[in-house]
Amino acid sequence: MSAPPRPGSATRTPGARTSRPASRPTARRSRLVEEPTPAEHEPPTVSHIVAGVLAAGQALVLSLAVVVLPAVVAYLVGTAAMSTAAGTPGDGAEVRSAVDVAMGIWLLGHGVPLTADTVTVSLAPLGVACLALFVTYVSAKRFATTSVPAWAAGTVTYALCTTAVAAIAGSAPGWTLATAPLAGLFMGGLGMALGILARPDAPAATELGERAEVLARRATGVDLVPATLRLGLRGGTLAVALLLGGGALLVAAWALAGRATSSDIITALEPGWTGGIVFAVAQLALLPNLVLWAIAWLAGPGFAIGEGTSFTPFGTISGPLPAIPLLGALPGEDWANPISAWAPVLVVACGVVAGLFVWRRLEPSLVRWSDVGWVLGGMVLTPAVVMLLGQWMAAGAGGPGRLADVGANALLTAGLVAAEVGGGAAAVLLGAKLDAVGLPARLRDRVEEAGREPESSVVDLLHDEGADDVPERSDGSGEPDRPEHDGPEPDGADESAVPDRSEQSDRPDEGAGGASTDGWARGPLST
């Protein structure tokens, strides 16, 4: 008898080798898929809240330090220059006063009015606001998480800290203290939102627009945020960017033209190097205001620096101004001339550029007139809202007396800018749409045809227009007169037939049946 075969030498079928090992990986894969994701991979909500709180707190401290530290340094240097003995009883109080003033200026940049000695200053230095927004944006982008809890926690933290600063500074007594939390919610929420949306894992702007469109459709059943409206908002944003660039260039031209006046003011004040630093910081804080006022100057309504003053491209009415070097860059009387009267055309040109930007992103063959309306609505809405908020924040009371009126009329400026930008965009979009449907070509053809009509005879014109235009018989029967024949008519003649003319066969707009193909019906001519 032969021994039984060894396991290693046993005969195997082709499928026996792979059947068992193949089943094991399948089982492992199924277990891995079915197992829930461990909880540690999902960041808890507490971490989102902590990240938002830290980002907002860090942004507030940094932006506040940029304003407070120069004030403290200027005070210390000024005290040393006056040879004041260190450690006097009033030294700490003076430092505290300088810090309170700096915090009041920081709050003023957030829109909280500054009150001192019964004088209320509401002119917000937008440079401080831009600094706070930028610091909050950077801090949120770097340290926050992409989540709604992080944004909400950071916004609430910024608002609470702003209220605490207003209470400590004491520069916003009474009802003005209630504006501090509102200003903190707006500035903190905007800065945190911009920073979180700039993170790599944040959704893109187009995705957010699509989500808003879906939510609006679910809530109202109507497409309130169509793609054409979003495109119009993008075009309006481009127009606003062009306006800001144009305003900045105009301010640079004003500063270059008035550099002699600014130099005389600095020489007369003799601020020294510490005072020069303070002046530089103060002027940088007011520079965005001047850019917005320059946009109002370009649009036409202009702005005022005190009651009874007016700076427009059509005329300048000036008066006594504070001794601030930046105000030496205001446009003088030589800036109001026949050429500057065409300044609003530059705003219209910004609308034209934005209209070209939008039209290049549309498909001409698929654009409807409703789409053109949505696009124009978005392009008008964006500059109107931005200019309304910007000019309102850039205006206010700059001091007592005649300085209670500083800035531009927000409502008038926003309306004119929106109308001028919308007019330029409408000229581009409507012209391109009409050209896309071929209306100008059809109008040219009609004009050319109208120019050739006198060459045809009156009979041809009446024949083309139809039987209703043929003159009636003199006896009132409503039938046209026919020439009488001496002899009998030939047999087989059709009395309703039109007399044959040789030129009828050469007309391109007649078919074989004698009917016109241009839409006009021809009636029978019968006796």
C-alpha positions as CSV (number, residue, x, y, z in Angstrom):
1,M,0.0,0.0,0.0
2,S,1.2,3.4,-0.7
3,A,1.3,6.1,1.9
4,P,-1.3,8.8,1.9
5,P,-0.3,11.9,0.0
6,R,1.5,14.7,2.0
7,P,-0.5,17.9,2.5
8,G,2.1,19.8,0.6
9,S,2.0,17.5,-2.4
10,A,-1.8,17.1,-2.6
11,T,-3.4,17.8,-5.9
12,R,-5.1,21.3,-5.8
13,T,-7.6,22.6,-8.2
14,P,-7.1,26.0,-9.7
15,G,-9.7,27.5,-7.4
16,A,-8.7,25.8,-4.2
17,R,-5.6,28.0,-3.7
18,T,-7.4,31.3,-3.9
19,S,-10.8,30.5,-2.5
20,R,-9.9,30.7,1.2
21,P,-7.4,33.6,1.2
22,A,-9.8,35.6,-0.9
23,S,-12.5,35.4,1.6
24,R,-10.4,36.8,4.5
25,P,-9.6,40.2,3.0
26,T,-13.2,40.6,2.1
27,A,-14.2,40.0,5.7
28,R,-11.6,42.4,7.0
29,R,-12.7,45.2,4.6
30,S,-16.3,44.8,5.6
31,R,-15.4,45.1,9.3
32,L,-13.3,48.2,8.6
33,V,-16.2,49.8,6.7
34,E,-18.8,49.0,9.2
35,E,-16.8,50.1,12.2
36,P,-17.8,53.7,13.3
37,T,-15.2,56.5,13.2
38,P,-13.5,56.9,16.5
39,A,-14.7,60.0,18.4
40,E,-11.2,61.4,18.8
41,H,-11.1,62.1,15.1
42,E,-13.9,64.6,15.4
43,P,-12.9,67.8,17.1
44,P,-15.2,68.6,20.0
45,T,-17.3,71.7,20.0
46,V,-15.4,73.0,23.0
47,S,-12.2,73.3,20.9
48,H,-14.0,75.4,18.3
49,I,-15.2,77.7,20.9
50,V,-11.8,78.1,22.6
51,A,-10.2,78.7,19.2
52,G,-12.7,81.5,18.4
53,V,-12.3,83.1,21.8
54,L,-8.5,83.1,21.6
55,A,-8.4,84.5,18.1
56,A,-10.8,87.4,18.9
57,G,-9.0,88.2,22.2
58,Q,-5.6,88.3,20.5
59,A,-6.9,90.5,17.7
60,L,-8.4,93.0,20.1
61,V,-5.3,93.2,22.2
62,L,-3.0,93.8,19.2
63,S,-5.2,96.4,17.6
64,L,-5.6,98.2,20.9
65,A,-1.9,98.2,21.6
66,V,-1.1,99.8,18.2
67,V,-3.1,102.8,19.3
68,V,-2.3,102.9,23.0
69,L,1.5,102.5,22.9
70,P,2.2,105.6,20.7
71,A,0.1,107.7,23.1
72,V,2.0,106.4,26.1
73,V,5.4,106.9,24.5
74,A,4.5,110.4,23.4
75,Y,3.4,111.3,26.9
76,L,6.6,109.9,28.5
77,V,8.8,111.7,26.0
78,G,6.9,114.9,26.5
79,T,7.3,114.6,30.3
80,A,11.0,114.0,30.0
81,A,11.4,117.0,27.7
82,M,9.7,119.3,30.3
83,S,12.1,118.0,33.0
84,T,9.2,116.9,35.2
85,A,10.4,115.1,38.3
86,A,9.7,111.4,38.1
87,G,7.4,109.8,40.6
88,T,5.3,112.9,41.3
89,P,1.8,112.1,42.7
90,G,0.1,113.2,39.5
91,D,2.3,111.1,37.2
92,G,0.2,108.0,37.3
93,A,-3.0,110.0,36.7
94,E,-1.5,111.6,33.6
95,V,-0.5,108.3,32.2
96,R,-3.9,106.9,32.8
97,S,-5.4,110.0,31.1
98,A,-3.2,109.3,28.0
99,V,-4.3,105.7,28.0
100,D,-8.0,106.6,28.3
101,V,-7.7,109.0,25.3
102,A,-6.0,106.4,23.2
103,M,-8.7,103.8,24.1
104,G,-11.3,106.4,23.2
105,I,-9.8,106.9,19.8
106,W,-9.7,103.1,19.3
107,L,-13.4,103.0,20.2
108,L,-14.1,105.9,17.9
109,G,-12.6,103.9,15.1
110,H,-15.3,101.3,15.9
111,G,-18.1,103.8,15.6
112,V,-18.4,104.6,19.4
113,P,-18.7,108.4,19.9
114,L,-16.0,110.0,22.0
115,T,-17.2,112.5,24.6
116,A,-14.9,114.9,26.4
117,D,-15.8,118.1,28.2
118,T,-19.3,118.2,26.8
119,V,-17.9,117.9,23.3
120,T,-18.9,114.8,21.3
121,V,-16.8,113.6,18.4
122,S,-18.4,111.1,16.1
123,L,-16.1,111.3,13.1
124,A,-14.7,107.7,13.0
125,P,-11.1,107.4,11.9
126,L,-11.5,104.5,9.4
127,G,-7.8,103.7,9.5
128,V,-8.3,102.4,13.0
129,A,-11.3,100.4,11.8
130,C,-9.3,98.9,8.9
131,L,-6.5,98.0,11.3
132,A,-8.9,96.2,13.7
133,L,-10.5,94.3,10.7
134,F,-7.1,93.3,9.3
135,V,-5.8,92.1,12.7
136,T,-9.0,90.1,13.3
137,Y,-8.9,88.7,9.8
138,V,-5.3,87.5,10.2
139,S,-5.9,86.1,13.7
140,A,-9.0,84.2,12.7
141,K,-7.4,82.8,9.6
142,R,-4.4,81.5,11.6
143,F,-5.8,80.4,14.9
144,A,-9.6,79.8,14.5
145,T,-11.3,76.8,13.1
146,T,-13.7,76.6,10.1
147,S,-16.9,76.2,12.0
148,V,-19.9,78.3,13.1
149,P,-19.2,77.8,16.8
150,A,-15.8,79.3,16.4
151,W,-17.2,82.3,14.5
152,A,-20.0,82.9,17.1
153,A,-17.6,82.6,20.0
154,G,-15.1,85.0,18.5
155,T,-17.8,87.5,17.6
156,V,-19.3,87.5,21.1
157,T,-15.9,87.7,22.7
158,Y,-14.9,90.7,20.6
159,A,-18.2,92.5,21.5
160,L,-17.8,91.8,25.2
161,C,-14.2,93.1,25.2
162,T,-15.2,96.2,23.3
163,T,-17.8,96.9,25.9
164,A,-15.3,96.4,28.7
165,V,-12.8,98.8,27.0
166,A,-15.6,101.5,26.7
167,A,-16.5,101.1,30.4
168,I,-12.9,101.4,31.5
169,A,-12.0,104.3,29.3
170,G,-15.1,106.3,30.3
171,S,-15.2,108.1,27.0
172,A,-18.7,106.9,26.1
173,P,-21.0,107.8,29.0
174,G,-24.7,107.4,29.0
175,W,-26.5,106.1,26.0
176,T,-23.3,106.1,23.9
177,L,-22.1,103.1,26.0
178,A,-24.8,101.0,24.4
179,T,-23.2,101.4,21.0
180,A,-20.1,99.6,22.1
181,P,-21.5,96.0,22.0
182,L,-23.2,96.7,18.7
183,A,-20.0,98.0,17.2
184,G,-18.1,95.0,18.6
185,L,-20.6,92.6,17.1
186,F,-20.3,94.2,13.7
187,M,-16.5,94.6,13.6
188,G,-15.7,91.3,15.3
189,G,-18.3,89.3,13.3
190,L,-17.0,90.8,10.0
191,G,-13.4,90.2,10.7
192,M,-13.9,86.7,12.0
193,A,-16.0,85.8,9.0
194,L,-13.4,87.1,6.5
195,G,-10.6,85.2,8.3
196,I,-12.5,81.9,8.7
197,L,-13.6,82.0,5.0
198,A,-10.0,82.6,4.0
199,R,-8.8,79.3,5.6
200,P,-7.8,76.5,3.2
201,D,-10.6,74.2,4.4
202,A,-13.3,76.8,4.1
203,P,-15.9,76.6,1.3
204,A,-15.3,78.8,-1.7
205,A,-17.4,81.9,-2.4
206,T,-19.2,80.1,-5.3
207,E,-20.1,77.3,-3.0
208,L,-21.5,79.7,-0.4
209,G,-23.5,81.4,-3.1
210,E,-25.0,78.1,-4.2
211,R,-25.9,77.2,-0.6
212,A,-27.6,80.5,-0.2
213,E,-29.5,79.9,-3.3
214,V,-30.7,76.5,-2.1
215,L,-31.7,77.8,1.3
216,A,-33.6,80.7,-0.2
217,R,-35.4,78.4,-2.6
218,R,-36.4,76.0,0.2
219,A,-37.6,78.9,2.5
220,T,-39.6,80.9,-0.1
221,G,-40.0,78.6,-3.1
222,V,-38.6,81.3,-5.3
223,D,-35.1,81.6,-6.7
224,L,-34.0,84.8,-4.9
225,V,-30.3,84.4,-5.4
226,P,-29.9,83.3,-9.1
227,A,-26.5,82.9,-10.6
228,T,-26.9,86.0,-12.7
229,L,-27.4,88.1,-9.5
230,R,-24.3,86.6,-8.0
231,L,-22.4,87.6,-11.2
232,G,-23.8,91.1,-10.9
233,L,-22.6,91.3,-7.3
234,R,-19.1,90.4,-8.5
235,G,-19.3,93.0,-11.2
236,G,-20.4,95.6,-8.6
237,T,-17.5,94.6,-6.4
238,L,-15.1,95.2,-9.2
239,A,-16.7,98.7,-9.8
240,V,-16.2,99.5,-6.1
241,A,-12.6,98.3,-6.2
242,L,-12.0,100.6,-9.2
243,L,-13.6,103.5,-7.4
244,L,-11.4,103.0,-4.4
245,G,-8.3,102.9,-6.6
246,G,-9.4,106.0,-8.4
247,G,-10.1,107.8,-5.1
248,A,-6.6,106.8,-3.8
249,L,-4.9,108.1,-6.9
250,L,-6.9,111.4,-6.6
251,V,-5.8,111.8,-2.9
252,A,-2.2,111.2,-3.9
253,A,-2.5,113.9,-6.6
254,W,-4.1,116.3,-4.0
255,A,-1.3,115.5,-1.5
256,L,1.4,116.2,-4.2
257,A,-0.3,119.5,-5.1
258,G,-0.7,120.6,-1.5
259,R,2.7,119.5,-0.1
260,A,3.8,123.0,0.4
261,T,0.8,123.8,2.6
262,S,1.3,120.6,4.6
263,S,5.0,121.4,5.1
264,D,4.1,124.9,6.4
265,I,1.7,123.4,9.0
266,I,4.3,121.0,10.2
267,T,6.9,123.7,10.5
268,A,4.6,126.0,12.4
269,L,3.6,123.2,14.9
270,E,7.2,122.0,15.5
271,P,6.0,118.7,16.9
272,G,9.4,117.0,17.2
273,W,10.1,113.4,16.4
274,T,7.6,112.1,19.0
275,G,4.9,114.5,17.9
276,G,5.7,113.7,14.3
277,I,5.0,110.0,15.0
278,V,1.7,110.9,16.6
279,F,0.8,113.1,13.6
280,A,1.7,110.4,11.2
281,V,-0.5,107.8,13.0
282,A,-3.4,110.3,13.2
283,Q,-3.2,111.1,9.5
284,L,-3.0,107.5,8.5
285,A,-6.1,106.9,10.6
286,L,-7.9,109.6,8.6
287,L,-6.6,108.6,5.2
288,P,-9.4,106.1,4.3
289,N,-11.9,108.9,5.1
290,L,-10.2,111.2,2.6
291,V,-10.3,108.4,0.0
292,L,-14.1,108.0,0.4
293,W,-14.5,111.8,0.3
294,A,-12.5,111.8,-3.0
295,I,-15.0,109.3,-4.4
296,A,-17.8,111.6,-3.4
297,W,-15.9,114.4,-5.2
298,L,-15.6,112.3,-8.4
299,A,-19.3,111.4,-8.3
300,G,-20.3,115.0,-8.1
301,P,-21.9,115.8,-4.7
302,G,-18.5,116.4,-3.0
303,F,-17.9,116.8,0.7
304,A,-17.6,119.4,3.5
305,I,-15.0,120.1,6.2
306,G,-17.1,122.2,8.5
307,E,-20.3,124.1,8.1
308,G,-20.4,126.5,5.1
309,T,-17.7,124.6,3.2
310,S,-18.0,122.6,0.0
311,F,-15.5,120.8,-2.1
312,T,-16.9,119.6,-5.4
313,P,-15.6,119.3,-9.0
314,F,-17.9,122.3,-9.9
315,G,-16.7,124.7,-7.3
316,T,-14.8,125.0,-3.9
317,I,-15.9,127.0,-0.9
318,S,-13.3,126.8,1.8
319,G,-12.9,128.3,5.3
320,P,-10.8,128.1,8.4
321,L,-9.5,124.5,9.0
322,P,-7.8,122.8,11.9
323,A,-4.0,122.7,11.8
324,I,-3.7,119.1,10.5
325,P,-1.1,118.5,7.8
326,L,-3.4,116.0,6.0
327,L,-6.0,118.8,5.4
328,G,-3.4,120.6,3.4
329,A,-4.1,118.0,0.7
330,L,-7.7,119.1,0.2
331,P,-8.5,120.4,-3.3
332,G,-8.1,124.1,-3.8
333,E,-10.1,126.5,-6.0
334,D,-7.8,125.6,-9.0
335,W,-9.2,122.0,-8.9
336,A,-12.7,123.3,-9.9
337,N,-12.4,124.0,-13.7
338,P,-14.2,123.0,-16.9
339,I,-12.1,119.8,-17.1
340,S,-12.9,118.7,-13.5
341,A,-16.6,119.1,-14.3
342,W,-16.3,115.9,-16.3
343,A,-15.2,113.9,-13.3
344,P,-18.4,111.9,-13.0
345,V,-17.6,110.4,-16.4
346,L,-14.8,108.5,-14.6
347,V,-17.4,106.8,-12.3
348,V,-19.4,105.9,-15.4
349,A,-16.2,104.4,-16.9
350,C,-15.9,102.1,-13.9
351,G,-19.4,100.9,-14.6
352,V,-18.4,100.3,-18.3
353,V,-15.4,98.2,-17.2
354,A,-17.5,96.2,-14.8
355,G,-20.1,95.6,-17.5
356,L,-17.5,94.3,-19.9
357,F,-16.2,92.0,-17.1
358,V,-19.7,90.6,-16.6
359,W,-20.7,90.2,-20.2
360,R,-17.5,88.2,-21.0
361,R,-18.8,85.6,-18.4
362,L,-22.2,85.2,-20.0
363,E,-23.3,83.1,-23.0
364,P,-24.8,85.6,-25.4
365,S,-27.1,83.0,-27.1
366,L,-28.6,82.0,-23.7
367,V,-28.9,85.4,-22.0
368,R,-32.5,86.5,-21.5
369,W,-33.7,89.9,-20.7
370,S,-34.5,88.9,-17.2
371,D,-30.9,87.8,-16.8
372,V,-29.8,91.2,-17.9
373,G,-32.1,92.7,-15.2
374,W,-30.6,90.5,-12.5
375,V,-27.1,91.3,-13.5
376,L,-27.8,95.1,-13.5
377,G,-29.5,94.8,-10.2
378,G,-26.5,93.2,-8.6
379,M,-24.1,95.8,-10.1
380,V,-26.2,98.7,-8.8
381,L,-26.8,97.1,-5.4
382,T,-23.2,96.5,-4.4
383,P,-21.8,100.1,-4.9
384,A,-25.0,101.6,-3.4
385,V,-24.7,99.6,-0.2
386,V,-20.9,100.0,0.1
387,M,-21.0,103.7,-0.5
388,L,-23.9,104.2,1.9
389,L,-22.2,102.5,4.7
390,G,-18.8,103.9,3.9
391,Q,-19.8,107.5,3.6
392,W,-22.0,107.3,6.7
393,M,-19.1,105.9,8.7
394,A,-16.6,108.5,7.2
395,A,-18.8,111.5,8.2
396,G,-19.7,113.0,11.5
397,A,-18.8,115.6,14.0
398,G,-15.1,116.4,14.1
399,G,-15.3,118.9,17.0
400,P,-17.2,121.8,18.4
401,G,-18.8,124.7,16.5
402,R,-18.6,124.6,12.7
403,L,-16.7,121.3,12.7
404,A,-19.9,119.5,13.6
405,D,-20.5,118.8,9.9
406,V,-17.6,116.9,8.3
407,G,-17.9,114.5,5.4
408,A,-20.2,113.8,2.5
409,N,-23.9,113.3,2.2
410,A,-24.1,109.5,2.4
411,L,-27.5,109.0,0.8
412,L,-26.9,111.4,-2.1
413,T,-23.4,110.1,-2.8
414,A,-24.6,106.4,-2.7
415,G,-27.5,107.2,-5.1
416,L,-25.3,109.1,-7.6
417,V,-22.6,106.5,-7.5
418,A,-25.1,103.6,-8.1
419,A,-26.8,105.5,-10.9
420,E,-23.5,106.4,-12.7
421,V,-22.1,102.9,-12.3
422,G,-25.4,101.3,-13.3
423,G,-25.6,103.7,-16.4
424,G,-22.2,102.6,-17.6
425,A,-22.9,98.9,-17.1
426,A,-26.4,99.2,-18.7
427,A,-24.9,100.8,-21.8
428,V,-22.6,97.8,-22.2
429,L,-25.0,95.1,-21.4
430,L,-28.0,96.4,-23.3
431,G,-25.8,97.2,-26.3
432,A,-24.3,93.7,-26.3
433,K,-27.7,92.1,-25.8
434,L,-29.3,94.0,-28.7
435,D,-26.3,93.1,-30.9
436,A,-26.7,89.5,-29.8
437,V,-30.3,89.3,-31.0
438,G,-29.4,91.1,-34.2
439,L,-31.6,94.1,-33.8
440,P,-29.1,96.6,-35.2
441,A,-28.6,94.5,-38.3
442,R,-32.4,94.4,-38.8
443,L,-32.7,98.1,-38.3
444,R,-30.0,98.7,-40.9
445,D,-31.8,96.4,-43.3
446,R,-35.0,98.3,-42.8
447,V,-33.3,101.6,-43.3
448,E,-31.7,100.4,-46.5
449,E,-35.1,99.1,-47.7
450,A,-36.7,102.4,-46.9
451,G,-34.1,104.1,-48.9
452,R,-34.9,102.0,-52.0
453,E,-38.7,102.4,-51.8
454,P,-38.9,105.6,-53.9
455,E,-37.4,103.7,-56.8
456,S,-40.5,101.4,-57.0
457,S,-43.7,102.5,-58.5
458,V,-46.9,103.3,-56.7
459,V,-48.6,100.2,-58.1
460,D,-45.9,98.0,-56.7
461,L,-46.3,99.5,-53.3
462,L,-50.0,99.1,-53.3
463,H,-49.6,95.5,-54.6
464,D,-47.2,94.7,-51.8
465,E,-49.3,96.1,-49.1
466,G,-52.5,94.3,-50.1
467,A,-55.9,95.0,-51.5
468,D,-57.0,97.2,-48.6
469,D,-54.7,99.9,-49.9
470,V,-56.1,99.9,-53.4
471,P,-58.4,102.9,-54.1
472,E,-62.2,102.1,-54.2
473,R,-64.5,102.7,-57.2
474,S,-66.0,106.1,-57.6
475,D,-69.5,104.6,-57.3
476,G,-68.8,103.5,-53.7
477,S,-69.1,99.8,-54.4
478,G,-65.8,99.1,-52.7
479,E,-64.3,97.5,-55.8
480,P,-61.5,99.0,-57.8
481,D,-62.1,100.5,-61.2
482,R,-61.1,98.5,-64.2
483,P,-60.5,99.8,-67.6
484,E,-63.3,99.1,-70.0
485,H,-62.7,97.0,-73.1
486,D,-64.5,97.5,-76.4
487,G,-64.6,93.9,-77.3
488,P,-65.6,90.8,-75.3
489,E,-63.2,89.2,-73.0
490,P,-61.4,86.1,-74.2
491,D,-62.7,82.7,-73.2
492,G,-61.3,81.1,-70.2
493,A,-60.1,84.3,-68.7
494,D,-60.1,84.4,-64.9
495,E,-61.9,87.6,-63.8
496,S,-60.2,87.5,-60.4
497,A,-56.7,87.1,-61.8
498,V,-54.3,90.0,-61.5
499,P,-53.1,91.4,-64.8
500,D,-49.8,89.9,-65.5
501,R,-46.7,92.1,-65.3
502,S,-43.3,91.2,-66.4
503,E,-41.6,92.7,-63.4
504,Q,-43.6,90.5,-60.9
505,S,-41.5,87.4,-61.8
506,D,-38.3,89.2,-60.8
507,R,-39.5,90.1,-57.2
508,P,-37.7,88.0,-54.6
509,D,-40.5,88.2,-52.0
510,E,-43.2,86.4,-54.1
511,G,-43.8,82.7,-54.3
512,A,-45.2,80.7,-57.1
513,G,-48.8,81.3,-56.0
514,G,-48.4,85.0,-56.2
515,A,-48.4,85.4,-52.3
516,S,-45.9,87.6,-50.6
517,T,-43.5,85.8,-48.2
518,D,-42.8,88.9,-46.0
519,G,-45.9,88.4,-43.9
520,W,-48.2,90.7,-45.7
521,A,-51.4,89.1,-47.2
522,R,-52.5,90.1,-50.7
523,G,-56.3,90.3,-51.4
524,P,-58.0,89.4,-54.7
525,L,-58.7,92.0,-57.2
526,S,-62.1,91.2,-58.8
527,T,-64.8,93.1,-60.6
